[in-house]
Amino acid sequence: MKLNRIVVAIDFSPESQHALEQAMNVARKSGAELVLLHVCGVPEQTGEVPESMRDTLNVYEEMLREQLKEVRAQLEDVYERYTGQGVEMSRVLREGFPDTAIVEAGKELHADLIVTGSHGRTGLSRLFIGSIAERVVRLADVPVLVARAGLSTGGFDRILVPVDFSPITDAVLDTALAVAAPGAQIDLVHSWELSPLGYQAMVPVKAAQDLVQPLKDSLRANIVEKGGELITRHAKDDVTIIFHPVEGRPTEIIEQWVKDHPTTLVVTGSHGRRGLRRFVLGSVAEATVRHVKCSVLVVHGTPPIL
C-alpha cells in the first residue's frame, strides 16, 4: 500500500497533538503529504430578523468572526511549528459536524489515511452518542488511525494484526507494513475456537474429548499453514512478521494481547457492516477502538450483502 496523502484532524487538544505526532511519523516514513484539517461549527448566515434583534445579532456574528479568526491563527501556528520537519504539509479549514466533515474532507482531498485523536469518552453518553473517532471509523471508506498517547519516537515498532484469512486480510497486512517503522515486529494473531455443543450432545464427555483433540490438531495445522503463506506473500527485509494461532474469542484475545505484550499499534480490518445488524452484532474493529489502550488503525473492506 502506498500512502500519498494523510489527513489529520486537529482540534488543538492534547489528543489531537498525539494524532499529529503519529501522523508525522507515518508521513516521514512513507513520504506522504500531510494535510492539517480543522473543523469548526460556524453556523450558516442568519436570515432576516426583527429590527429589535438586529444589534444582538450583529454582536453574535462579530463574536463568530472573531472565533473563526482565532481558529485560523491557531491552525497557522500549528502549521508553522511543524513545517520544515521533513514532511510536505498543507492546512485546510472546514465548517460542519466534525465526524461527517472529516470523512467528507478525506474524500475531497483523496486521502489514503485519516488520523484522528481519541478523547476516551466512556459510559452511557458514549454508548448512545459514540465518540467522534468511532463515528469517523464507521463512516470512512479509507483506513482510519485512532491515535492514543504512548508512542515512542521510534514510531510503530510493535504492531498487532488480528487476522481471520478473509479477503480483507492482505489489505490489512499491507497497511500495517505501510506504517511500520524500520526494524518493526508485526505479530499476526489468528484467534479460533471449536464449539463443543454439537458433538457433546451426541456422545459422552470422555468420548467427546477424545474426538475433539484430533479436530483441534487438524484445525491448528491448517491455520499455521495459512499463516505461513500470508507471511511469505508479504515478507519484507526490514520488518519481522511472526504468526501466532491462539484459541479464544477475537475481542478477548486482542485486549489480552495488548495487556501482555508491548504494542504501539493494532491494525485491524472492518468488514463494512452497517445499520441495525452492525449495532446488534457489534464489530471487532469498533470494540478494539473502544477498549484497547494503544493506537488503532482500522482498514475497511467491501460491505457484505445482507
Helices and strands as residue ranges (DSSP letters): E 5-9, H 14-30, E 33-40, G 51-53, H 54-82, E 89-95, H 98-108, E 113-117, H 123-129, H 132-139, E 144-147, E 156-162, H 169-179, E 180-192, H 197-202, H 205-234, E 240-247, H 250-260, E 265-270, H 275-281, H 284-291, E 295-300
